[in-house]
Amino acid sequence: MFNQLAINSNTYHGYSLEDAVKGASEAGFTQIELAAVKDHTAHVLPDMSANELERIKDLLEEYGMTCIGIGAHSNLMREEGIANLLKSIDLATLFDCRYVVTATGDAHHDSDVIEDEKVLANNLEPVFQKCKEQGKVLTIETHGNNFATGLSLKKLAQNLNNHVKINYDTGNVIFYGDVLPYEDLELCVDEIEFIHLKDKLGANDEWNFPAIGDGNLDFKRIFTIIEQGNYQGPISVEIEFTPDGPRSLSEVNESVKRSFNYLKSLLD
């Protein structure tokens, strides 16, 4: 599983993609999930020029970093969200990665309530078709007020005829779903194709996601569950700190390095 590790560039929210690639590479990571969330962490976006996108490809090559996914959070209940997701599939093709990651609502302050999954299914139909044509896997994240647990997303995936898979976020299921990521993970591991690996401190509803190994989660137990479930997808490390954010780029780099070293000792 050590070879499945990647860094989620959203860990470097507020800093440049070059900061993220350089810091993660120096920590030991060789794979990256590129955050593509407009007005939040826009390290890559579909509307960037061809020259900008080529520079990003050159940057990844310079540091020996492989893109394994596009984190393209889009509101799937809105026309503009579907349009963004469709364009993000092209980004995944450009960066030669298999996975496109989204939630069902906005990246933050998700307020839409999905009362009829048939509406969601109809909205996603062109996305399903484009993913099929381009050989991409659409994963929906445990996130927000509609599908905050792995079990709820497993039911959604089955209702959508398995056109989507689960992106399981080990911290989000606590923060949004008020469940620990052990029994929930066991119930849905067969439908998971992408993991956001987050640690958690404080109360369940407290935004506090420190370096991996600095929080309360039992990662040995988590890795046992996914290994027994024969999980083969990416394990994308994401550190989101507290609402105040990190004090400096050095703090982010130190947290990334500490996370890598902890996971290396656990997995390698």
MIDOSE-1310 file (N, C-alpha, C; in nm, 2 decimals, decimal comma, always signed):
residues 268
mfnq	+0,08/-0,12/+0,00/+0,00/+0,00/+0,00/+0,08/+0,13/+0,00; +0,21/+0,11/+0,04/+0,30/+0,23/+0,04/+0,31/+0,29/-0,10; +0,31/+0,21/-0,20/+0,32/+0,26/-0,34/+0,19/+0,33/-0,39; +0,08/+0,32/-0,31/-0,04/+0,38/-0,35/-0,05/+0,52/-0,29
lain	+0,04/+0,57/-0,21/+0,04/+0,70/-0,15/+0,05/+0,81/-0,25; -0,02/+0,92/-0,22/-0,01/+1,04/-0,30/-0,03/+1,16/-0,20; +0,00/+1,28/-0,25/-0,04/+1,40/-0,18/-0,15/+1,47/-0,25; -0,25/+1,51/-0,17/-0,36/+1,60/-0,23/-0,31/+1,74/-0,22
snty	-0,30/+1,81/-0,34/-0,24/+1,94/-0,34/-0,33/+2,04/-0,26; -0,45/+2,01/-0,23/-0,53/+2,09/-0,14/-0,47/+2,11/+0,00; -0,37/+2,02/+0,03/-0,30/+2,04/+0,16/-0,22/+2,17/+0,15; -0,19/+2,22/+0,04/-0,12/+2,35/+0,02/-0,22/+2,46/-0,02
hgys	-0,34/+2,45/+0,03/-0,43/+2,56/+0,01/-0,37/+2,69/+0,05; -0,38/+2,79/-0,03/-0,32/+2,92/-0,01/-0,18/+2,94/-0,06; -0,12/+2,83/-0,11/+0,01/+2,83/-0,16/+0,01/+2,78/-0,30; +0,11/+2,81/-0,38/+0,12/+2,77/-0,52/+0,13/+2,63/-0,54
leda	+0,10/+2,58/-0,66/+0,12/+2,44/-0,70/+0,27/+2,41/-0,70; +0,35/+2,50/-0,73/+0,50/+2,48/-0,73/+0,54/+2,45/-0,58; +0,48/+2,53/-0,49/+0,51/+2,51/-0,35/+0,47/+2,36/-0,31; +0,35/+2,32/-0,36/+0,30/+2,19/-0,32/+0,39/+2,08/-0,38
vkga	+0,42/+2,09/-0,51/+0,50/+1,99/-0,58/+0,64/+1,98/-0,52; +0,70/+2,09/-0,49/+0,84/+2,09/-0,44/+0,84/+2,04/-0,30; +0,74/+2,08/-0,21/+0,74/+2,04/-0,07/+0,71/+1,89/-0,06; +0,61/+1,85/-0,14/+0,57/+1,71/-0,13/+0,68/+1,62/-0,18
seag	+0,75/+1,66/-0,29/+0,86/+1,58/-0,35/+0,97/+1,57/-0,25; +1,01/+1,68/-0,18/+1,11/+1,67/-0,09/+1,08/+1,59/+0,03; +0,95/+1,58/+0,06/+0,90/+1,49/+0,17/+0,91/+1,34/+0,14; +0,91/+1,31/+0,01/+0,92/+1,17/-0,04/+0,81/+1,13/-0,13
ftqi	+0,70/+1,21/-0,15/+0,59/+1,17/-0,23/+0,63/+1,18/-0,38; +0,58/+1,09/-0,46/+0,60/+1,08/-0,60/+0,47/+1,09/-0,68; +0,36/+1,10/-0,61/+0,23/+1,10/-0,68/+0,14/+1,22/-0,62; +0,06/+1,28/-0,70/-0,02/+1,40/-0,66/-0,16/+1,40/-0,71
elaa	-0,25/+1,44/-0,63/-0,39/+1,47/-0,68/-0,39/+1,62/-0,69; -0,42/+1,66/-0,81/-0,43/+1,81/-0,84/-0,56/+1,87/-0,80; -0,56/+1,97/-0,71/-0,68/+2,04/-0,67/-0,72/+2,13/-0,78; -0,85/+2,12/-0,82/-0,90/+2,19/-0,94/-1,03/+2,26/-0,89
vkdh	-1,03/+2,33/-0,78/-1,15/+2,39/-0,73/-1,15/+2,54/-0,74; -1,23/+2,59/-0,83/-1,23/+2,74/-0,85/-1,28/+2,81/-0,72; -1,21/+2,92/-0,69/-1,24/+3,00/-0,57/-1,21/+2,93/-0,44; -1,13/+2,82/-0,45/-1,08/+2,76/-0,33/-0,93/+2,72/-0,35
tahv	-0,90/+2,60/-0,40/-0,77/+2,57/-0,43/-0,76/+2,54/-0,58; -0,72/+2,64/-0,66/-0,73/+2,63/-0,80/-0,59/+2,61/-0,86; -0,53/+2,50/-0,82/-0,39/+2,47/-0,87/-0,39/+2,43/-1,02; -0,50/+2,38/-1,07/-0,52/+2,36/-1,21/-0,67/+2,38/-1,23
lpdm	-0,70/+2,44/-1,35/-0,84/+2,46/-1,39/-0,86/+2,43/-1,53; -0,98/+2,39/-1,57/-1,01/+2,36/-1,71/-0,99/+2,48/-1,81; -1,02/+2,61/-1,75/-1,01/+2,72/-1,84/-0,87/+2,78/-1,84; -0,77/+2,72/-1,79/-0,63/+2,76/-1,81/-0,59/+2,75/-1,95
sane	-0,50/+2,83/-1,99/-0,45/+2,83/-2,13/-0,37/+2,70/-2,15; -0,35/+2,67/-2,28/-0,27/+2,55/-2,31/-0,12/+2,57/-2,26; -0,07/+2,69/-2,27/+0,06/+2,72/-2,22/+0,07/+2,70/-2,07; -0,03/+2,74/-1,99/-0,03/+2,73/-1,85/-0,03/+2,58/-1,81
leri	-0,12/+2,50/-1,88/-0,13/+2,36/-1,85/+0,00/+2,29/-1,89; +0,07/+2,33/-1,99/+0,19/+2,27/-2,03/+0,30/+2,30/-1,93; +0,30/+2,42/-1,87/+0,39/+2,45/-1,76/+0,37/+2,36/-1,64; +0,25/+2,33/-1,61/+0,22/+2,24/-1,50/+0,27/+2,10/-1,53
kdll	+0,25/+2,06/-1,65/+0,30/+1,92/-1,68/+0,46/+1,92/-1,67; +0,52/+2,03/-1,71/+0,66/+2,04/-1,70/+0,71/+2,04/-1,56; +0,63/+2,11/-1,47/+0,66/+2,12/-1,33/+0,66/+1,98/-1,27; +0,55/+1,91/-1,30/+0,54/+1,77/-1,24/+0,66/+1,68/-1,29
eeyg	+0,69/+1,70/-1,42/+0,81/+1,62/-1,47/+0,94/+1,66/-1,40; +0,96/+1,79/-1,38/+1,08/+1,83/-1,32/+1,10/+1,77/-1,18; +0,99/+1,75/-1,11/+1,01/+1,69/-0,97/+0,97/+1,54/-0,97; +0,96/+1,48/-1,08/+0,93/+1,34/-1,09/+0,80/+1,30/-1,02
mtci	+0,70/+1,39/-1,04/+0,57/+1,37/-0,98/+0,47/+1,33/-1,08; +0,39/+1,22/-1,05/+0,29/+1,17/-1,14/+0,15/+1,21/-1,09; +0,07/+1,27/-1,17/-0,07/+1,30/-1,14/-0,16/+1,18/-1,14; -0,23/+1,15/-1,03/-0,31/+1,03/-1,02/-0,46/+1,07/-1,01
giga	-0,49/+1,20/-1,00/-0,64/+1,23/-1,00/-0,65/+1,38/-1,01; -0,77/+1,42/-1,05/-0,81/+1,56/-1,05/-0,92/+1,58/-0,95; -0,89/+1,66/-0,85/-0,99/+1,69/-0,75/-1,08/+1,81/-0,79; -1,19/+1,78/-0,86/-1,27/+1,88/-0,92/-1,40/+1,90/-0,86
hsnl	-1,41/+1,93/-0,73/-1,53/+1,95/-0,66/-1,63/+2,04/-0,74; -1,75/+1,98/-0,77/-1,85/+2,06/-0,85/-1,98/+2,03/-0,79; -2,07/+2,13/-0,79/-2,21/+2,12/-0,74/-2,29/+2,05/-0,85; -2,32/+1,92/-0,82/-2,38/+1,84/-0,93/-2,53/+1,87/-0,94
mree	-2,59/+1,95/-0,86/-2,73/+1,99/-0,87/-2,74/+2,12/-0,95; -2,63/+2,17/-1,00/-2,64/+2,30/-1,08/-2,57/+2,28/-1,21; -2,63/+2,35/-1,31/-2,58/+2,33/-1,45/-2,44/+2,37/-1,46; -2,39/+2,47/-1,40/-2,25/+2,51/-1,41/-2,16/+2,41/-1,34
gian	-2,21/+2,34/-1,24/-2,13/+2,24/-1,18/-2,11/+2,12/-1,27; -2,21/+2,08/-1,34/-2,20/+1,97/-1,44/-2,10/+2,01/-1,55; -2,12/+2,13/-1,60/-2,03/+2,18/-1,70/-1,88/+2,18/-1,66; -1,86/+2,22/-1,54/-1,72/+2,22/-1,48/-1,67/+2,08/-1,48
llks	-1,75/+1,98/-1,43/-1,71/+1,84/-1,42/-1,68/+1,78/-1,55; -1,76/+1,82/-1,65/-1,73/+1,77/-1,79/-1,59/+1,81/-1,84; -1,56/+1,94/-1,81/-1,43/+2,00/-1,86/-1,32/+1,94/-1,78; -1,35/+1,90/-1,65/-1,24/+1,84/-1,57/-1,20/+1,70/-1,61
idla	-1,30/+1,63/-1,68/-1,26/+1,50/-1,74/-1,15/+1,52/-1,84; -1,16/+1,63/-1,92/-1,06/+1,66/-2,02/-0,93/+1,69/-1,95; -0,93/+1,75/-1,83/-0,81/+1,77/-1,76/-0,74/+1,64/-1,72; -0,83/+1,54/-1,67/-0,78/+1,41/-1,64/-0,71/+1,34/-1,76
tlfd	-0,77/+1,36/-1,87/-0,71/+1,30/-2,00/-0,58/+1,37/-2,03; -0,57/+1,50/-2,01/-0,45/+1,58/-2,04/-0,34/+1,54/-1,95; -0,37/+1,51/-1,82/-0,27/+1,47/-1,72/-0,25/+1,32/-1,71; -0,32/+1,25/-1,80/-0,31/+1,10/-1,81/-0,33/+1,04/-1,67
cryv	-0,44/+1,08/-1,61/-0,47/+1,01/-1,48/-0,61/+0,95/-1,49; -0,64/+0,86/-1,41/-0,76/+0,78/-1,42/-0,88/+0,83/-1,35; -0,86/+0,91/-1,25/-0,97/+0,95/-1,15/-1,01/+1,09/-1,16; -1,14/+1,12/-1,15/-1,19/+1,25/-1,13/-1,27/+1,25/-1,00
vtat	-1,24/+1,34/-0,91/-1,30/+1,34/-0,78/-1,39/+1,46/-0,76; -1,51/+1,43/-0,71/-1,60/+1,54/-0,68/-1,69/+1,51/-0,55; -1,76/+1,61/-0,50/-1,86/+1,58/-0,41/-1,99/+1,60/-0,48; -2,11/+1,61/-0,41/-2,23/+1,64/-0,48/-2,27/+1,79/-0,47
gdah	-2,21/+1,86/-0,37/-2,24/+2,00/-0,35/-2,11/+2,08/-0,36; -2,12/+2,20/-0,31/-2,01/+2,29/-0,31/-1,90/+2,24/-0,22; -1,78/+2,28/-0,25/-1,66/+2,24/-0,17/-1,67/+2,28/-0,02; -1,73/+2,39/+0,00/-1,75/+2,44/+0,14/-1,89/+2,50/+0,15
hdsd	-1,95/+2,50/+0,26/-2,08/+2,56/+0,29/-2,18/+2,49/+0,19; -2,17/+2,36/+0,18/-2,27/+2,28/+0,10/-2,41/+2,29/+0,16; -2,50/+2,35/+0,09/-2,63/+2,38/+0,14/-2,74/+2,31/+0,06; -2,71/+2,26/-0,06/-2,82/+2,20/-0,14/-2,86/+2,06/-0,08
vied	-2,99/+2,04/-0,08/-3,04/+1,92/-0,03/-3,10/+1,84/-0,15; -3,05/+1,72/-0,16/-3,09/+1,63/-0,27/-3,21/+1,54/-0,23; -3,32/+1,58/-0,27/-3,44/+1,51/-0,23/-3,48/+1,40/-0,33; -3,44/+1,41/-0,45/-3,47/+1,31/-0,55/-3,34/+1,27/-0,62
ekvl	-3,29/+1,15/-0,60/-3,17/+1,10/-0,66/-3,19/+1,09/-0,82; -3,31/+1,08/-0,86/-3,33/+1,07/-1,01/-3,29/+1,20/-1,08; -3,30/+1,31/-1,01/-3,26/+1,44/-1,07/-3,10/+1,44/-1,08; -3,04/+1,39/-0,97/-2,89/+1,38/-0,97/-2,85/+1,29/-1,08
annl	-2,91/+1,17/-1,10/-2,88/+1,08/-1,20/-2,89/+1,14/-1,34; -3,00/+1,21/-1,36/-3,02/+1,28/-1,49/-2,91/+1,38/-1,52; -2,88/+1,46/-1,42/-2,77/+1,56/-1,43/-2,64/+1,49/-1,47; -2,61/+1,38/-1,41/-2,48/+1,31/-1,43/-2,47/+1,23/-1,56
epvf	-2,58/+1,21/-1,63/-2,58/+1,12/-1,75/-2,47/+1,16/-1,85; -2,45/+1,29/-1,88/-2,35/+1,32/-1,98/-2,21/+1,30/-1,92; -2,20/+1,31/-1,79/-2,07/+1,29/-1,72/-2,03/+1,14/-1,73; -2,13/+1,05/-1,70/-2,11/+0,91/-1,71/-2,06/+0,87/-1,85
qkck	-2,13/+0,93/-1,95/-2,10/+0,90/-2,09/-1,96/+0,94/-2,13; -1,92/+1,06/-2,08/-1,78/+1,11/-2,12/-1,68/+1,03/-2,04; -1,70/+0,99/-1,92/-1,61/+0,91/-1,85/-1,59/+0,78/-1,92; -1,69/+0,72/-1,97/-1,69/+0,59/-2,04/-1,60/+0,61/-2,17
eqgk	-1,63/+0,72/-2,24/-1,56/+0,74/-2,36/-1,41/+0,77/-2,34; -1,37/+0,83/-2,23/-1,23/+0,87/-2,21/-1,16/+0,78/-2,11; -1,23/+0,67/-2,06/-1,17/+0,58/-1,97/-1,14/+0,63/-1,83; -1,23/+0,71/-1,78/-1,21/+0,77/-1,65/-1,31/+0,72/-1,55
vlti	-1,27/+0,72/-1,42/-1,35/+0,68/-1,31/-1,40/+0,80/-1,23; -1,53/+0,82/-1,22/-1,58/+0,93/-1,14/-1,60/+0,88/-1,00; -1,54/+0,95/-0,91/-1,56/+0,91/-0,76/-1,63/+1,03/-0,69; -1,72/+0,99/-0,61/-1,79/+1,09/-0,53/-1,74/+1,08/-0,38
ethg	-1,71/+1,20/-0,32/-1,65/+1,20/-0,19/-1,75/+1,20/-0,08; -1,72/+1,13/+0,03/-1,80/+1,14/+0,15/-1,78/+1,29/+0,20; -1,89/+1,37/+0,18/-1,87/+1,51/+0,20/-2,01/+1,57/+0,21; -2,02/+1,68/+0,29/-2,14/+1,76/+0,29/-2,26/+1,70/+0,36
nnfa	-2,38/+1,76/+0,33/-2,50/+1,72/+0,41/-2,59/+1,62/+0,34; -2,54/+1,56/+0,23/-2,63/+1,46/+0,16/-2,57/+1,32/+0,17; -2,44/+1,31/+0,14/-2,38/+1,17/+0,14/-2,25/+1,18/+0,22; -2,26/+1,18/+0,35/-2,15/+1,21/+0,44/-2,08/+1,08/+0,48
tgls	-2,14/+0,96/+0,46/-2,08/+0,84/+0,50/-2,06/+0,75/+0,38; -1,97/+0,65/+0,40/-1,94/+0,55/+0,29/-2,07/+0,47/+0,26; -2,14/+0,43/+0,36/-2,26/+0,35/+0,34/-2,36/+0,43/+0,26; -2,38/+0,56/+0,28/-2,48/+0,63/+0,20/-2,43/+0,64/+0,06
lkkl	-2,30/+0,66/+0,04/-2,25/+0,66/-0,10/-2,26/+0,53/-0,17; -2,24/+0,42/-0,09/-2,25/+0,29/-0,15/-2,40/+0,27/-0,21; -2,49/+0,31/-0,13/-2,63/+0,30/-0,18/-2,66/+0,39/-0,30; -2,60/+0,51/-0,30/-2,61/+0,59/-0,42/-2,55/+0,53/-0,54
aqnl	-2,42/+0,48/-0,52/-2,35/+0,41/-0,63/-2,44/+0,30/-0,69; -2,50/+0,22/-0,61/-2,58/+0,11/-0,66/-2,71/+0,16/-0,73; -2,76/+0,27/-0,68/-2,88/+0,33/-0,74/-2,84/+0,40/-0,88; -2,72/+0,43/-0,89/-2,67/+0,49/-1,02/-2,61/+0,39/-1,11
nnhv	-2,64/+0,26/-1,08/-2,60/+0,15/-1,17/-2,44/+0,14/-1,17; -2,38/+0,18/-1,06/-2,23/+0,17/-1,05/-2,16/+0,25/-1,15; -2,22/+0,36/-1,20/-2,15/+0,45/-1,28/-2,05/+0,54/-1,20; -2,06/+0,54/-1,07/-1,97/+0,61/-0,99/-1,91/+0,52/-0,88
kiny	-1,80/+0,56/-0,83/-1,74/+0,49/-0,72/-1,72/+0,58/-0,60; -1,68/+0,53/-0,49/-1,66/+0,62/-0,37/-1,52/+0,67/-0,35; -1,51/+0,80/-0,32/-1,39/+0,86/-0,27/-1,41/+0,87/-0,12; -1,34/+0,78/-0,04/-1,37/+0,77/+0,10/-1,27/+0,87/+0,17
dtgn	-1,32/+0,97/+0,24/-1,24/+1,06/+0,32/-1,25/+1,02/+0,47; -1,14/+0,98/+0,52/-1,14/+0,93/+0,66/-1,17/+1,04/+0,77; -1,15/+1,16/+0,73/-1,18/+1,27/+0,83/-1,32/+1,32/+0,81; -1,37/+1,33/+0,68/-1,50/+1,39/+0,65/-1,61/+1,31/+0,71
vify	-1,59/+1,17/+0,71/-1,70/+1,09/+0,77/-1,73/+1,12/+0,91; -1,62/+1,17/+0,98/-1,64/+1,21/+1,12/-1,70/+1,35/+1,13; -1,65/+1,44/+1,05/-1,69/+1,58/+1,06/-1,83/+1,60/+1,00; -1,86/+1,54/+0,89/-1,99/+1,56/+0,82/-2,09/+1,45/+0,86
gdvl	-2,04/+1,33/+0,88/-2,13/+1,22/+0,90/-2,14/+1,17/+1,05; -2,06/+1,22/+1,13/-2,06/+1,19/+1,28/-2,05/+1,04/+1,30; -1,96/+0,97/+1,22/-1,93/+0,83/+1,24/-1,78/+0,82/+1,23; -1,73/+0,72/+1,29/-1,58/+0,69/+1,28/-1,56/+0,60/+1,16
pyed	-1,44/+0,61/+1,10/-1,42/+0,54/+0,97/-1,37/+0,40/+0,99; -1,44/+0,32/+1,06/-1,40/+0,18/+1,08/-1,51/+0,09/+1,03; -1,62/+0,08/+1,11/-1,73/+0,00/+1,06/-1,79/+0,05/+0,93; -1,80/+0,18/+0,92/-1,85/+0,24/+0,79/-1,76/+0,20/+0,67
lelc	-1,63/+0,20/+0,69/-1,54/+0,17/+0,59/-1,55/+0,02/+0,55; -1,57/-0,07/+0,65/-1,59/-0,21/+0,62/-1,72/-0,23/+0,54; -1,82/-0,15/+0,56/-1,95/-0,17/+0,49/-1,94/-0,13/+0,34; -1,84/-0,05/+0,31/-1,84/+0,01/+0,17/-1,71/-0,01/+0,09
vdei	-1,61/-0,08/+0,15/-1,48/-0,09/+0,09/-1,48/-0,15/-0,05; -1,58/-0,23/-0,08/-1,59/-0,29/-0,21/-1,63/-0,19/-0,32; -1,68/-0,07/-0,28/-1,72/+0,03/-0,38/-1,62/+0,15/-0,38; -1,51/+0,14/-0,30/-1,42/+0,25/-0,30/-1,31/+0,24/-0,40
efih	-1,28/+0,35/-0,47/-1,18/+0,35/-0,57/-1,08/+0,46/-0,55; -1,10/+0,54/-0,45/-1,01/+0,66/-0,42/-1,03/+0,68/-0,27; -0,92/+0,72/-0,20/-0,92/+0,75/-0,06/-0,85/+0,88/-0,04; -0,92/+0,97/+0,04/-0,85/+1,09/+0,10/-0,82/+1,05/+0,24
lkdk	-0,69/+1,04/+0,27/-0,65/+1,00/+0,40/-0,63/+1,12/+0,49; -0,72/+1,14/+0,59/-0,71/+1,26/+0,68/-0,71/+1,21/+0,82; -0,64/+1,28/+0,91/-0,65/+1,25/+1,05/-0,74/+1,35/+1,11; -0,78/+1,33/+1,24/-0,88/+1,41/+1,30/-0,85/+1,43/+1,45
lgan	-0,86/+1,56/+1,50/-0,85/+1,59/+1,64/-0,98/+1,66/+1,68; -1,00/+1,66/+1,81/-1,11/+1,74/+1,87/-1,25/+1,67/+1,85; -1,35/+1,75/+1,88/-1,49/+1,70/+1,87/-1,52/+1,67/+1,72; -1,62/+1,58/+1,71/-1,66/+1,54/+1,57/-1,68/+1,65/+1,48
dewn	-1,75/+1,76/+1,53/-1,79/+1,87/+1,44/-1,69/+1,98/+1,44; -1,57/+1,95/+1,49/-1,46/+2,05/+1,49/-1,37/+2,04/+1,37; -1,34/+2,15/+1,30/-1,25/+2,14/+1,19/-1,11/+2,14/+1,24; -1,06/+2,02/+1,24/-0,92/+2,01/+1,29/-0,86/+1,88/+1,23
fpai	-0,79/+1,89/+1,12/-0,73/+1,78/+1,04/-0,58/+1,80/+1,04; -0,51/+1,74/+1,13/-0,36/+1,76/+1,14/-0,29/+1,67/+1,06; -0,15/+1,67/+1,07/-0,07/+1,57/+1,00/-0,11/+1,43/+1,03; -0,09/+1,34/+0,94/-0,13/+1,20/+0,96/-0,04/+1,15/+1,07
gdgn	-0,10/+1,09/+1,17/-0,03/+1,04/+1,29/-0,04/+1,13/+1,41; -0,08/+1,26/+1,39/-0,09/+1,36/+1,50/-0,23/+1,36/+1,56; -0,32/+1,29/+1,50/-0,46/+1,29/+1,55/-0,50/+1,17/+1,62; -0,63/+1,14/+1,62/-0,68/+1,03/+1,70/-0,71/+0,90/+1,62
ldfk	-0,70/+0,91/+1,49/-0,74/+0,79/+1,41/-0,64/+0,68/+1,42; -0,70/+0,56/+1,42/-0,62/+0,43/+1,42/-0,59/+0,39/+1,28; -0,48/+0,44/+1,22/-0,45/+0,41/+1,08/-0,41/+0,26/+1,06; -0,36/+0,20/+1,16/-0,33/+0,06/+1,14/-0,46/-0,02/+1,12
rift	-0,56/+0,02/+1,19/-0,69/-0,05/+1,17/-0,75/-0,02/+1,04; -0,74/+0,11/+1,00/-0,79/+0,15/+0,86/-0,72/+0,07/+0,75; -0,59/+0,06/+0,76/-0,51/-0,01/+0,65/-0,54/-0,16/+0,65; -0,57/-0,21/+0,77/-0,61/-0,35/+0,78/-0,74/-0,37/+0,70
iieq	-0,83/-0,28/+0,72/-0,97/-0,29/+0,66/-0,95/-0,29/+0,51; -0,88/-0,19/+0,46/-0,87/-0,17/+0,31/-0,78/-0,28/+0,25; -0,69/-0,33/+0,32/-0,61/-0,44/+0,27/-0,69/-0,57/+0,26; -0,77/-0,59/+0,36/-0,86/-0,71/+0,36/-0,97/-0,69/+0,25
gnyq	-1,00/-0,57/+0,21/-1,10/-0,54/+0,11/-1,03/-0,54/-0,03; -0,90/-0,57/-0,04/-0,82/-0,57/-0,16/-0,83/-0,44/-0,24; -0,82/-0,33/-0,16/-0,83/-0,19/-0,22/-0,70/-0,17/-0,30; -0,71/-0,12/-0,42/-0,60/-0,10/-0,51/-0,58/+0,04/-0,56
gpis	-0,67/+0,13/-0,51/-0,66/+0,27/-0,57/-0,57/+0,36/-0,49; -0,57/+0,49/-0,53/-0,48/+0,59/-0,46/-0,52/+0,61/-0,32; -0,42/+0,65/-0,24/-0,44/+0,69/-0,10/-0,38/+0,83/-0,09; -0,47/+0,93/-0,11/-0,43/+1,07/-0,12/-0,43/+1,14/+0,01
veie	-0,31/+1,17/+0,06/-0,30/+1,24/+0,19/-0,34/+1,38/+0,19; -0,43/+1,42/+0,28/-0,48/+1,56/+0,28/-0,47/+1,61/+0,42; -0,41/+1,72/+0,44/-0,40/+1,79/+0,57/-0,47/+1,92/+0,56; -0,57/+1,95/+0,64/-0,65/+2,07/+0,63/-0,64/+2,16/+0,75
ftpd	-0,56/+2,12/+0,85/-0,53/+2,20/+0,96/-0,65/+2,25/+1,04; -0,65/+2,37/+1,09/-0,77/+2,42/+1,16/-0,83/+2,54/+1,08; -0,94/+2,60/+1,12/-0,99/+2,72/+1,05/-0,89/+2,83/+1,03; -0,79/+2,84/+1,12/-0,69/+2,94/+1,11/-0,59/+2,91/+1,00
gprs	-0,58/+2,79/+0,96/-0,48/+2,74/+0,86/-0,34/+2,73/+0,92; -0,25/+2,69/+0,84/-0,11/+2,68/+0,89/-0,05/+2,82/+0,90; +0,05/+2,83/+0,99/+0,11/+2,96/+1,01/+0,21/+3,00/+0,90; +0,26/+2,90/+0,82/+0,36/+2,93/+0,72/+0,37/+2,81/+0,63
lsev	+0,44/+2,84/+0,51/+0,47/+2,73/+0,42/+0,55/+2,62/+0,49; +0,64/+2,67/+0,58/+0,73/+2,57/+0,65/+0,65/+2,48/+0,73; +0,54/+2,53/+0,79/+0,45/+2,44/+0,88/+0,39/+2,33/+0,79; +0,34/+2,37/+0,67/+0,28/+2,28/+0,58/+0,38/+2,17/+0,54
nesv	+0,50/+2,21/+0,50/+0,60/+2,12/+0,46/+0,64/+2,02/+0,57; +0,65/+2,08/+0,69/+0,69/+1,99/+0,80/+0,58/+1,89/+0,83; +0,45/+1,93/+0,82/+0,34/+1,84/+0,84/+0,33/+1,73/+0,73; +0,36/+1,77/+0,61/+0,37/+1,67/+0,50/+0,48/+1,57/+0,52
krsf	+0,60/+1,62/+0,56/+0,71/+1,53/+0,58/+0,68/+1,44/+0,70; +0,62/+1,49/+0,80/+0,59/+1,41/+0,92/+0,49/+1,30/+0,88; +0,39/+1,34/+0,80/+0,29/+1,24/+0,76/+0,35/+1,13/+0,67; +0,44/+1,17/+0,58/+0,51/+1,07/+0,50/+0,59/+0,97/+0,58
nylk	+0,67/+1,03/+0,67/+0,75/+0,94/+0,76/+0,67/+0,85/+0,84; +0,56/+0,90/+0,90/+0,47/+0,81/+0,98/+0,41/+0,70/+0,89; +0,36/+0,73/+0,77/+0,31/+0,63/+0,68/+0,41/+0,53/+0,63; +0,53/+0,58/+0,61/+0,64/+0,49/+0,57/+0,67/+0,39/+0,67
slld	+0,67/+0,44/+0,80/+0,70/+0,34/+0,91/+0,59/+0,24/+0,93; +0,47/+0,28/+0,89/+0,35/+0,20/+0,91/+0,34/+0,10/+0,80; +0,37/+0,14/+0,67/+0,34/+0,06/+0,56/+0,46/-0,01/+0,49; +0,57/+0,06/+0,49/+0,68/+0,01/+0,41/+0,75/-0,12/+0,47
